[in-house]
C-alpha cells in the first residue's frame, strides 16, 4: 500500500454528548481543533475509541462521530497546509458489537476519506476468536479491495473492552497471520513489553521493518522505555528491552489525557524520543500529576474516573460546555467536580510557570471567537 505508519502522539479523542447520549456536533468539532493546537498537538487523531466511549454509544452515534471528524479534519488540514504545517492523520474506530456493524462502519470510513481505521477484534460479540483471521481475510478484504481506495487498518488490543470469555490479548499467531494482509498496518496495545515484543516478532515474518507500527497504550511507559541507558545496569536493561522488542521500538504513544494537554504530551513524546532526561523528568511530573487528579478517595477506596475528569477539564478550559459522560461511564459527584477543579487549576498554574510557552496548551483563537459571538 506504500503506507508507513505515522509516528508520534496519537490522541484518542473524547466524544461530547448530551444527557441522551447524542453527539453534540459543534462541541465535537471544538475538541478536534483543540487537540491539533495549530500543529503543535496531535500527530494522529483517533476518534470512536475507548476514550471516545465507543462501547457506550449507539452505532448511529458512532457513525455521526466518524462523519463529523472526517469533515472537520479536512478543514483543519487545509488550514495547516496554508501555513506550511504538517497535516494531522485522522483515524477512526469502526468497531461494533457485531461483524455487520464493523463492515458498515468501515465502509462509511472509506467513503468519508479518513486516513485509517481501527478494529478491536476481541471486543466483537459475534466474532469467535477462531474466526478472526477468516473474517479479516474474507469479509474485510473483500470490502477494502472493492472500494475506490484502500485504507490502512490497525488492530486494537485492550483487555478492558473484550467480549466475555476472551483472552486478555490477541494471540501472537493471529497477529502473525493477519500481518500477511497488505492493508494491515499495525496495532495499538496496552500490554507489557513481552506482549509487544511478540507482536513485533510476529509481524516481521511478513512485513518489512517500518511497515507495521506498534503504539504504546499505557502512555506513561514512554518515560521508561526511551530513557537513555547508564552504566552496566542500564546497558543490560536496554539489551533486554531490545531483545524483547526484536530491535523495533514502538513508533508512537496513545494518550487519553492528551485531550486536555496536547502540547505537553507532544513535547513529552519528543523529549522521550530524543532522550533528554532533564525534560523527560519535567514532563513526566506534569503528566503524572494530571493522572493523580483523576482518582478520588472515599471510605478507604479509590475510584479512578479519567474520562469524566478529561471532559471536566475541557469544560473548565472553555473548550466544551457539556462534560456529560455516556451511560455506564463513571461520572463525577458534585464534591468531586469541585475538588478536581481546584487541583486542575493549580496544575495549570504550575505548567504556566514552566520553561516553554510554546509547549503550553492554549485555547484555539477560532474557538474563542465563536464562543463570544
N, C-alpha and C positions, 0 to 999 in steps of 0.2 A: 504493500500500500504506500510505500515511501513515507510513512508517518513515523516520526520519532517522538516518543512520549515527552510531554512538556515538563521540564524540571522546575523546582521551586515551591512556592507556597500555594497550596490547594485549599481554598476556603469553602467548606460545606455550608451553604447559606441557610439561615433560618427561614421558615415560612411564616409570614404575617397573616393572621387570621382574625375573624371576628368571633363573637360568642357562639355562633353556629358552626364554626369550623370552616367557614368560607374564606377564600383568599382575598385579601384587600389589595387590589392591583396597584394603586398609586404608592402604597407603603412598601410593597414588594419591590417596586422599581427603585425606591429610595435606598433600600438596603443594598441593592446591586451597585448603585453608584457609590454608596458609602464604602463598600469593601474594595472597590477599584482604586479609590483615592488618587484620581488623576494619573494612574500608572505607577503609584508607589505602594500599592497594596497587593491584591491577589495576582498571581500568575495564572491561576486557573480558578474559575468559579464552578462549584458543584452544587446544583440545585436538586431538590427532591431526594436528598439522602436522609440518613438517620437524624442528623442535626436539623434537617428540614421536616422532621416528623412524618416522613412518607407513610409509615405504617399506621399513622393516626388519621390520615386524610382519606376521603373518598376518592376513587380513581378519577372521577371527573375533575376534582380539585387538583390532583397531581398533574393532569393534562393542562389545566389552566396555568400552573406554575411554569411548566415547560414552555407554553406559548408566550407568557409574559417575559421570561428570561431570554428566549430566543430573540424577541423583538427589541427588548431594551439593550441587550448586548450588541446588537447591530449598531444602535445609535452610539453607545459608549465607545465601541471600537472605531467608529468613523471619527469621533471627536479625538481619540488618541492618535489616529493616523494623521490628522491635520496638524498635530503638534509634534509629529515625529516620534511618538512614544510607541513602545511595543504593544501589540494587541494582546488582550486577555482571552484565553480559551474559555469556552462555555461548554461545560459538561452537565448532563442531567441523568439522574437515576430513572430508569424505566421499569423499576421493579413493580411487582404487584403480587397479589395473593394467589394468582393463577398464571399459567403459561399464556393463556389467551390475553390477559391484561398486559403481560410483558410484550407480546408481539404487537399489540395495538399501540402501546406507548412507544415502543421502538420505532414503529412505522411513523408515528407522529413526529418523533425527534428527528428522523431522517428528513422528512418533508419540510420541517421547520428550519433545518440548516444548522443545528447545533454541531459543535466540534467533536463530541464524543458522548457515548452512552455508558452507563454503569449498571451492572446487574449483580445482585446477591443471590446466587442460585440456591443456597441453603435456606433462604427465607421464603421460598415459594412453596406454598402448602401442597399443591398438587404435582410437584416435581420430585419424584423419588430420587434419592442420591444415585442410584444405579442408572437413572435415565438422564442425568445431567449432560454427559458427553453426547448422547444421541440427540437431545434437544438442541444443543448448540450446533452440532454438525448438520442436522437436517433442517429443522424449522427456522432457526435463526439465520443459518447460512442461506437458505432459500430466499428469505425476506431481504437480506442485505444484498445478495447478488442480483436480485431482480429489481432493486431500487435504482434510481438515477445516479446515485453516488454511494460509494462505500463509506461506512462510518466506523471509526475505531471503537472498540468495546473494551471496557475494563471490568474485571471481576471485583466484587466487593465481599470481603471476608470479615464479618462482625458477629461474634457469638451472641451478642445481646438481642439480635433480631431474628435468629434462626427459628425455623418452624420446630415444633415439639418433636423430640426424638432424634434430632440431627446431631452429627458430630460437631464439636466446637469450631473446627476449621475445615476448609475444603481439603480433601485428601490430596497429597502430593501427586499421586498417579493421575488424578483428574486434571490438575493444573498442567501436568506434562502432556496429556492427550490434547487438551484444549489449546495449548501453545502451538500446535500444528496449524491452527486456523490463521490465515494471513491477517484477518481483521482483529484478532485478539491481541491487545497491545499492552496489558499489564494488570496489576492488581493493587487495590487499596486494602491494607490489612492492619488490624490491631492484634499483634501477637509478638511473642519473644523472638530474639534473633534466630534461634534454631529453626522456627517455622518459616521465617522469611528466607533463610538460607536454603531450606528445602525447596521453596518456590523458585528461587534463583536457579538452583541446580536443575530443577525440572524444566524450566523454560529454555535453558541453554541447549537442550537437546535439539530444539527446532527453531530457535531464534538466534540471531547474531547479537553480540553484546550491544546494548543500547536500544534494541528493538522492543524489549519487554521491560516496562517501567514498574518498579515497586515503590509504593508510597507508604510512609510510616503513619499509622493511625493513632498510636499513642504519642501525641505530639511532643511531650516533654522529653522523650527519649533522645531527641536530636542533640540535646546538650551533653549527653554522654557519648553518643555514637561518633560524633565528629570532633571530640576533644583530642588535641594532639597528644601523642604518647610521650612520656617522660621516664627515663631510667629503664632498668631491666623489667620491672613490673609492668610499666606502660607498654613496652615493646611486646611483652608476652600477651597482654590484653589485646593489643592491636592485631597480633598474629592470630589469636584465637578468633577474634571478630572476623578477620578476612577469611579465615578457614571456614567459618560457619556461613558466611555470605558468598563464598566462592569468588572473592575478589571483585564483587559487584555491589557497591553501596547503593542504598535506596536513592532515588532521584528526586524525591520530594517529600513534603510533610503535609498532613491533613490536620488542620486546627480549627475546631469549633469556636474557641474564644477569639480567634482572629476576626470574627464578625464584628467584635467590639474594638479590637486593637489591630487592624490590618497593617498599618505601617510598622508597629512594634514587632509584629510577628514576621513581617517581611525582612526587617532588619535582623531579627533573631536567626532566621534561616541563613542570611548572608554571612553573618559573623561566625556561625557554626561551620558553614562550608569553608570559610576562609581560615578557620582555626584560630580566631582572635579570642584568646582565653579571657582577657580582661572584659571585653564586651560581651562575651558569652555569659559570664557571671552576672553582669548587669541585667541583661535581658531575661536570663533565667529567673532572676529575682522578680522582675515585673510580671512575667507570665505565671510563675508560681503564686504570686500574691493574688492575682485575679482568680486563679483556681480555688484558693483558700476562701475567697469571698463567697463562693457558690455552695458552701456547706454550712449547715446550721445545727447547733447542739440543742437537744431538748430531752430532759429527763434521762441523761446518760446515753442517749442515742444521737447519732449524727446522720442527718438527711442531706444528701447531695442533690442539688437542683440546678444543674448547669444551664439547661435550656431556658428555664424561667428567668435565671439571672442574666443570661445573654440578652434576652428580649427586654428585660427591665433596664439594663444598661443602655441599650439603644434608645429606649424611651427617654431616659434621663438626659441623654445627649441630644435629643430632639430629632433623631433620625426617623423615628416612628412614633405613632400615638398609641397604637394598640400593642400591649405587651402580653396579650392573651395567649396561653398555650393550648394545644389541642386536648380534647378529652382523652384521659389516660396518661398524660404527662404531668409530673408533679408540679403544682403551682405554688407560688409564694403566699404566705399568710400576710396580713396587714403588718404585723410586727417584723416579719422577715423582710418585707419590702423596705421598711424604714431603716432597719439595721444595714441591709445591703446598700441602700442609697448613701448612707453616711460613710461607710467604708469605701465604696466605689469612688466617691468624690475625693476622699483622702488619697487614694491611689492615683487618681488623675493628677492631683496636685504634685505628687511625688514625681510622676513621669514628666510633668511640665518643667520641673526643675532639673531635668536630665541634660545630657551633653549635646543633644542634636535635635533641633526643632524640625528638621526635615523628616525625621522618623517618629514624629508625634502625630497621631491620628487627628485629623481636622474635620469639621463639618463641611460638607460639599457646598460651594458657593451657589450653584444652581438650586440645590435643595433649600438653602436658606432663603433664596429669593421667592421660591414657590410658597414657602410657609408664611411669608409676610404679605403676600399678595391677597 
